Amino acid sequence: MNGIRNVMKKYIIAIDVGTTTIRSCLFDDRCRLLTFAERPVPLDLSGADDEGMRAEIDPHLLWDAFCTVCREIMNKVGDVHSIASMGISCQRNTFVCWNKETGELCHKLVTWKDCRARSECKRWNESFTLKAMNIAGALLYFFTRQQRFKSLKMFAFLSAMVTHRLMVTLAQNPEMRMLHRSGKLAFGCLDTWLIYKLTNGDIHVTEPSSASSTGLFDPYTMNWGYIILWLISFPLSLLPPHTFTAGVPLALCDRRIFGTALSIGAVAGDQQAALFASGCWRRGDVSICMGTGSFLSLNTGNCPIASMRGLYPLVGWKLPNMQSYVAEGCSHDTALILKWAESIGLFDDITLTSNIAAKTPRADLCFVPAFGGLQTPINDATACCAFMGLRASTSKDEMLRAILESIAFRMVQIWNTLRKEITFELTQVVRCCGGVSSNDFICQTISTLINRPVQRISEQSFASARGVAMMAGITAGMWKKSDLDDMIQIDKTFTPRVDERSTLIGAFERRDIQRHTLI
């Protein structure tokens, strides 16, 4: 597509800011993808010290890439005034601090993969203060049966949360401490900082889908979690006000950036945006998104649900008349595992891996996908990767199959956790999206094990961008909520293979035991 010159039409521009790629997409007035532009996001990985890996992004490079991909799309449109609204999907829990007066940044973007606060989280999780809070939550839940207190009973700090990563960064940076003491320090996750940049420093806000995964936000009160933050001496003055995810214009871009005061109509966390794009708007709807990480998300309707096994209660989205909550389980490092498998020569072309795995006989070989630990429901940050059952005769194809199975098995573990903890009925069909969902072998394995059809949405790699485009279109009045169902297109449906299910369940259960034995 070399150019789009029909000024009578209206378009949505949606930007998906991922961990390794930033992508700008153009959608038409029926939310059909017309074209896109993308740039890599260099992730700076450093250190293997006692605190573990540090994972940062140069904010100047990210901002330049953001503007570049947006301008590429706008040049194809021709008339920027035909762009009705902008939607932004962001990787969550990535933050930065800056000088309020000058806008000068204090450090690089600290991403969700960063492990600098691992030991600090461990120290707090073992502290008397947190154990007392857990006991208080258990007692309050026993007497009130309120989900909020059940959540407090199981609360623990995770290194992926913003809380302690920010506090460690602040403690290690004298300039930040000086700015904080003088009231000049500003803080924001990626959504906040991008809005700040797009408005030339005029607006400093966040939205609840992004805020709710930080460990700073209480989804039960839809406000900052002041009690927990006070207990750990978090600098409360840094917290920005929160607004809607979409449904009302959130801000106007400074016209000097793109040549027009473009309206920002939606901002959302990437996983919630993907859930929205998958058509999971109703209580009981489930989506699996497999990309940089793998996430299983359940729409819990108008109430957050607490978990005893590591499902995290989040805000799905907040529109003026449309608010949903999510229970989410995750498995990190999905893309990293595949990249590693390629680097050691297990495959040359990722598009062929599904066929290779499907044609390879099942071996008694187990892979533990844990470069960054194991998340829901095991929640062991110290777990590490391993092959179990390697023999001298083990082939590369058998190793590849074990790796692909491990991605599917982790999603099934989270699904089984969901089934144990959720009392209401789940959807009979599970949706899936994300770049890794293009692997038929993984999707088919999941479908057979959970004994439900799995529907892969069309253009699955663009789910997060499409989600915020759909929200931004509502804000701009280009369509109504009642029109959304017609926008969901299914690429392929995977149905359970009854003849393979018992064998596959046996393999899953044996390898689940092996994983627990290892860690």
C-alpha positions in Angstrom: 0.0 0.0 0.0 1.8 3.1 -1.2 -0.8 5.8 -0.3 -4.3 6.3 1.0 -5.8 9.6 -0.3 -9.5 9.3 0.3 -10.1 12.2 2.7 -13.8 11.3 3.0 -13.0 8.3 5.1 -12.0 8.3 8.7 -9.2 6.2 10.2 -7.8 5.1 13.5 -4.1 4.9 14.2 -3.1 2.4 16.8 0.4 2.0 18.3 1.5 -1.2 20.0 4.6 -0.5 22.2 6.0 -3.9 22.9 9.1 -5.2 24.7 11.1 -5.8 21.5 9.0 -4.1 18.7 7.0 -0.9 18.3 4.3 -1.0 15.7 1.9 1.6 14.3 -1.2 0.3 12.5 -3.9 2.0 10.4 -7.5 0.8 10.7 -10.4 1.9 8.6 -14.0 2.8 9.6 -14.8 -0.9 10.1 -11.7 -1.6 12.1 -10.0 -3.5 9.3 -6.2 -3.4 9.2 -5.0 -1.4 6.2 -1.2 -1.1 6.7 1.4 -0.9 9.4 4.9 0.2 10.1 7.3 -1.1 12.8 10.7 -0.7 14.3 12.7 -2.8 16.7 13.0 -1.7 20.3 16.6 -2.4 21.5 16.4 -4.1 24.9 19.5 -3.5 27.0 20.2 -6.6 29.1 23.0 -6.4 31.5 24.4 -7.9 34.6 24.2 -11.3 36.2 24.9 -10.1 39.7 23.2 -11.0 43.0 20.1 -9.0 41.9 19.9 -10.9 38.6 19.4 -9.4 35.1 18.7 -5.8 34.4 16.5 -5.1 31.4 16.2 -1.5 30.2 15.2 0.5 27.1 16.7 3.8 26.0 13.7 6.1 26.2 15.1 8.5 23.5 15.3 5.6 21.1 11.8 4.4 21.9 10.4 7.9 21.5 12.1 8.3 18.2 10.8 5.0 17.0 7.3 5.9 18.2 7.3 9.1 16.2 8.8 7.5 13.2 6.3 4.7 12.8 3.4 7.1 13.4 4.7 9.5 10.7 5.1 6.6 8.3 1.5 5.8 8.6 0.3 9.4 8.5 2.3 9.9 5.3 0.4 7.0 3.7 -2.9 8.6 4.7 -1.9 11.9 3.3 -4.4 14.1 5.2 -3.8 13.7 8.9 -7.1 15.3 9.6 -8.8 12.1 8.4 -7.4 10.3 11.4 -10.2 10.4 13.9 -8.4 9.1 16.9 -5.2 7.4 18.2 -5.1 4.3 20.4 -2.0 3.3 22.4 -1.3 -0.2 23.7 1.7 -0.5 26.1 3.8 -3.1 27.7 2.9 -3.0 31.3 5.1 -2.3 34.4 7.8 -0.5 32.5 8.5 2.9 34.1 10.7 6.0 34.1 11.2 9.1 36.2 11.9 12.6 35.1 12.4 16.2 36.3 8.9 17.9 36.4 10.3 21.3 35.5 12.7 20.3 32.6 11.3 17.0 31.4 14.9 15.6 31.7 14.9 11.9 32.3 16.6 10.4 35.4 17.3 6.9 34.0 16.4 4.5 31.2 13.0 2.8 31.0 13.1 0.0 33.6 11.1 -2.8 32.0 8.9 -5.5 33.5 11.6 -8.1 32.8 14.1 -6.3 35.1 15.2 -8.2 38.2 16.9 -5.5 40.2 14.4 -5.8 43.1 14.3 -9.6 43.4 16.1 -9.7 46.7 14.2 -6.8 48.1 10.9 -8.5 47.2 12.1 -11.6 48.9 13.1 -9.7 52.0 9.6 -8.1 52.2 7.8 -11.3 51.5 9.6 -12.9 54.5 9.1 -9.9 56.8 6.9 -9.9 59.9 5.0 -6.9 58.4 3.8 -8.7 55.3 3.1 -11.9 57.2 1.0 -9.9 59.7 -0.9 -8.3 56.8 -1.5 -11.8 55.3 -2.9 -13.0 58.7 -5.1 -9.9 59.0 -6.4 -10.5 55.5 -7.2 -14.1 56.3 -9.1 -13.2 59.4 -11.1 -10.4 57.7 -11.9 -12.7 54.8 -13.1 -15.4 57.2 -15.6 -13.0 58.8 -16.6 -10.9 55.8 -16.0 -13.2 52.8 -15.0 -10.2 50.8 -12.7 -10.9 47.8 -10.5 -7.9 48.7 -9.5 -9.5 52.0 -8.9 -12.9 50.3 -6.5 -11.1 48.0 -4.8 -9.5 51.0 -4.4 -12.9 52.5 -2.3 -14.1 49.6 -0.6 -10.9 48.7 3.1 -11.0 47.9 5.5 -8.7 46.1 6.8 -9.8 42.7 9.9 -8.5 41.0 7.8 -7.7 37.9 5.8 -5.2 40.0 6.8 -1.6 39.9 6.8 -1.1 43.7 10.2 -2.2 44.7 11.9 -1.7 41.3 11.1 2.0 41.7 12.2 2.1 45.3 15.5 0.4 44.5 16.1 2.7 41.5 15.3 5.7 43.8 17.7 4.5 46.5 20.5 4.0 44.0 20.1 7.4 42.3 21.1 10.5 44.3 19.7 12.9 41.7 16.3 11.3 41.9 16.3 11.6 45.7 17.2 15.3 45.5 14.4 15.9 43.0 12.0 14.0 45.2 12.9 16.0 48.3 12.3 19.2 46.3 9.0 18.0 44.9 10.3 18.0 41.3 10.4 14.3 40.6 7.8 12.8 38.3 7.1 9.1 37.8 5.1 7.2 35.2 4.7 3.8 33.5 5.0 3.8 29.8 1.4 4.9 29.2 1.9 7.9 31.5 5.2 8.9 30.0 3.9 8.6 26.4 0.9 10.8 27.1 3.2 13.3 28.9 5.5 13.4 25.8 2.6 13.6 23.3 1.1 16.5 25.1 4.5 18.3 25.5 4.4 17.8 29.3 0.8 19.2 29.8 -0.9 16.0 31.0 0.4 13.5 33.7 -2.1 10.7 34.1 -2.4 6.9 34.0 -5.3 4.6 33.2 -6.5 1.6 35.3 -5.7 -1.4 33.0 -2.0 -0.4 33.1 -2.0 0.8 36.7 -3.6 -2.4 38.0 -0.7 -4.7 37.2 2.0 -2.5 38.9 1.4 -3.6 42.6 0.5 0.1 43.3 -3.2 -0.1 42.4 -6.1 -1.6 44.3 -8.7 -2.9 41.8 -11.2 -3.4 44.5 -11.4 0.3 45.3 -10.3 1.5 41.8 -7.7 3.7 43.5 -4.1 3.5 44.6 -3.4 0.9 47.2 -2.4 3.4 49.9 -2.3 1.1 52.8 0.2 -1.4 51.4 2.2 1.5 49.8 2.3 3.3 53.2 3.6 0.1 54.9 6.6 -0.2 52.5 7.2 3.6 52.7 6.5 4.1 49.0 6.8 7.8 47.9 3.0 8.4 47.5 3.5 11.9 46.1 4.8 10.4 42.8 1.5 8.7 41.9 -0.3 10.3 39.0 -4.1 10.7 38.8 -6.0 8.0 36.8 -8.5 8.4 34.1 -10.6 6.3 31.7 -9.1 3.7 29.4 -11.3 5.0 26.5 -14.8 6.2 25.9 -13.9 9.9 26.3 -10.9 11.8 24.7 -8.0 11.3 27.0 -5.7 14.1 25.6 -4.8 16.0 22.5 -1.3 15.6 21.0 0.7 18.7 20.8 0.3 19.8 17.1 4.0 20.4 16.7 4.7 16.6 16.9 2.5 15.4 14.0 1.2 18.6 12.5 -2.3 18.3 14.1 -3.8 18.1 17.5 -4.6 14.4 17.2 -7.0 13.1 19.8 -5.8 10.2 22.0 -9.0 8.1 22.3 -7.7 5.0 24.1 -4.7 3.8 26.1 -4.6 0.3 27.6 -2.2 -2.4 28.8 -1.2 -4.8 26.0 -2.8 -7.9 27.5 -6.1 -6.2 28.2 -6.1 -4.7 24.7 -5.5 -8.2 23.2 -8.4 -9.6 25.4 -10.7 -6.8 24.0 -9.6 -7.5 20.4 -10.4 -11.2 21.0 -14.0 -10.4 21.7 -13.8 -11.4 25.3 -16.1 -8.7 26.7 -18.4 -10.9 28.8 -18.0 -12.6 32.1 -16.6 -16.1 31.6 -14.8 -15.3 28.4 -11.2 -16.6 28.2 -8.3 -15.6 25.9 -4.8 -16.9 25.6 -2.2 -14.5 24.3 1.2 -15.9 23.4 3.9 -13.4 22.4 6.9 -12.2 24.4 5.2 -13.9 27.3 2.2 -16.1 27.5 -0.9 -14.9 29.3 -4.3 -16.5 30.1 -6.9 -13.9 30.8 -10.4 -14.4 32.1 -13.1 -11.7 32.0 -14.6 -11.7 35.5 -17.3 -9.2 34.8 -17.9 -6.3 37.1 -16.0 -7.7 40.1 -12.3 -8.5 40.6 -11.7 -12.1 41.7 -9.0 -13.0 44.3 -6.9 -16.1 43.9 -5.1 -18.4 46.2 -2.7 -19.7 43.5 -1.3 -16.7 41.7 -4.0 -15.5 39.4 -3.8 -11.7 39.5 -6.9 -9.5 39.7 -6.7 -6.7 37.2 -8.8 -4.0 35.6 -9.6 -5.0 32.1 -10.8 -1.7 30.9 -12.7 1.3 32.1 -15.1 3.2 29.8 -17.9 5.5 31.0 -20.5 2.7 30.7 -18.4 -0.4 30.2 -16.0 -1.7 32.9 -14.6 -5.1 33.2 -12.1 -6.9 35.5 -9.7 -9.7 34.6 -8.1 -12.7 36.4 -4.7 -13.2 34.7 -2.1 -15.9 34.9 1.2 -15.6 33.1 4.3 -17.5 31.9 7.2 -15.2 31.0 9.9 -15.7 28.4 7.9 -17.5 25.7 9.6 -15.6 22.8 13.0 -15.9 24.6 12.7 -19.6 24.8 12.0 -19.9 21.1 14.9 -17.5 20.3 17.2 -19.6 22.4 16.0 -22.8 20.7 16.9 -21.3 17.4 20.3 -20.1 18.7 21.3 -23.6 19.7 20.3 -25.0 16.3 17.0 -26.7 17.0 15.4 -25.1 14.0 16.2 -22.6 11.2 12.8 -21.4 10.3 10.2 -20.8 13.0 7.3 -21.2 10.5 8.3 -24.9 10.1 8.4 -25.7 13.8 4.7 -26.7 14.1 5.1 -29.3 11.3 8.4 -30.6 12.7 6.8 -31.1 16.2 3.7 -32.7 14.8 5.7 -35.3 12.8 8.1 -36.1 15.7 7.1 -39.1 17.8 6.5 -38.2 21.5 9.5 -39.0 23.6 9.8 -39.1 27.4 11.4 -35.7 27.4 10.4 -32.7 29.5 11.5 -29.1 29.2 11.1 -26.6 32.0 10.6 -23.1 30.4 12.0 -21.0 33.2 14.7 -18.5 32.1 12.9 -16.0 34.3 11.5 -18.4 36.9 8.1 -20.0 36.9 5.0 -17.9 37.3 1.4 -18.9 37.8 0.6 -21.2 39.6 4.1 -22.2 40.8 5.4 -18.7 41.5 9.1 -19.6 41.9 11.4 -16.8 40.8 14.4 -19.0 41.4 13.4 -21.9 39.1 15.6 -22.4 36.1 15.4 -24.0 32.6 16.2 -27.7 32.2 15.6 -30.6 30.0 14.6 -33.8 31.9 14.9 -37.1 30.2 17.8 -36.3 27.8 19.5 -39.4 26.4 22.4 -39.8 24.0 19.9 -40.8 21.4 17.7 -37.7 21.9 17.2 -35.8 18.6 17.0 -32.1 17.9 13.4 -32.5 16.7 12.5 -34.3 20.0 14.0 -31.3 21.9 12.0 -28.9 19.8 8.8 -30.8 20.4 9.4 -30.7 24.2 10.0 -27.0 24.1 6.7 -26.3 22.1 4.9 -28.7 24.4 6.2 -26.8 27.4 4.6 -23.5 26.2 1.3 -25.3 25.8 1.6 -27.2 29.1 2.2 -23.9 31.0 -1.1 -22.5 29.6 -2.9 -25.7 30.6 -1.5 -25.4 34.1 -2.9 -21.9 34.4 -6.2 -23.1 32.9 -6.5 -25.9 35.5 -5.8 -23.3 38.2 -8.6 -21.2 36.8 -11.0 -24.1 36.8 -10.2 -24.8 40.5 -10.7 -21.3 41.7 -13.5 -19.8 39.6 -17.1 -20.7 40.7 -19.0 -19.4 37.7 -19.2 -21.0 34.2 -16.4 -20.4 31.7 -16.9 -20.0 28.0 -17.1 -23.2 26.0 -14.7 -21.7 23.4 -11.3 -20.2 24.2 -9.8 -17.5 22.0 -6.1 -17.1 21.3 -3.9 -14.5 19.8 -0.3 -13.2 19.7 2.6 -14.1 17.4 3.3 -17.5 18.9 -0.3 -18.5 18.5 0.4 -18.9 14.8 2.0 -22.2 15.8 -0.7 -24.8 15.1 1.0 -27.5 17.2 0.8 -25.4 20.4 -2.8 -24.4 19.8 -3.9 -27.9 19.0 -2.1 -29.2 22.2 -3.9 -26.7 24.3 -7.3 -27.5 22.8 -6.9 -31.2 23.3 -5.7 -30.8 26.9 -8.4 -28.3 28.1 -11.0 -30.2 26.0 -12.4 -27.1 24.5 -12.3 -25.6 21.0 -9.6 -22.9 20.6 -10.3 -20.2 18.1 -7.3 -18.2 16.8 -8.4 -14.8 15.7 -7.3 -13.3 12.4 -4.2 -11.2 12.2 -3.3 -12.6 15.6 0.0 -10.7 15.8 -1.9 -7.4 15.8 -4.4 -8.1 18.6 -3.1 -5.4 21.0 -3.2 -2.7 18.4 -6.6 -3.8 17.2 -7.9 -3.7 20.8 -7.0 -0.1 21.3 -8.2 0.7 17.8 -11.6 -0.7 18.7 -11.7 1.3 21.9 -10.5 4.5 20.2 -13.2 4.1 17.5 -15.9 4.0 20.3 -14.4 7.2 21.7 -14.5 8.9 18.3 -18.0 7.8 17.6 -17.0 5.7 14.6 -18.9 2.6 15.9 -20.9 1.6 19.0 -20.3 -1.2 21.5 -23.1 -3.2 19.8 -21.0 -3.2 16.6 -18.0 -4.9 18.1 -19.1 -8.5 17.6 -19.1 -8.1 13.8 -15.4 -7.0 13.9 -14.1 -10.3 15.3 -12.8 -12.7 12.5 -11.6 -16.2 13.2 -8.5 -17.5 11.4 -8.7 -21.1 12.5 -10.6 -23.3 15.0 -8.8 -26.1 16.8 -11.0 -28.9 18.3 -9.9 -31.4 20.9 -8.6 -34.7 19.5 -10.3 -37.3 21.5 -8.1 -40.2 20.3 -5.0 -38.3 21.6 -6.3 -36.8 24.8 -5.7 -39.6 27.3 -2.1 -40.1 26.1 -1.5 -36.3 26.1 -3.0 -35.9 29.6 -0.7 -38.7 30.8 2.3 -36.9 29.4 1.2 -33.6 30.9 0.7 -35.1 34.3 4.1 -36.9 34.3 5.9 -33.8 33.2 4.1 -31.7 35.7 5.4 -34.0 38.5 8.9 -33.9 37.0 8.8 -30.1 37.0 7.8 -30.0 40.6 10.5 -32.5 41.5 13.1 -30.3 39.8 12.1 -27.0 41.5 
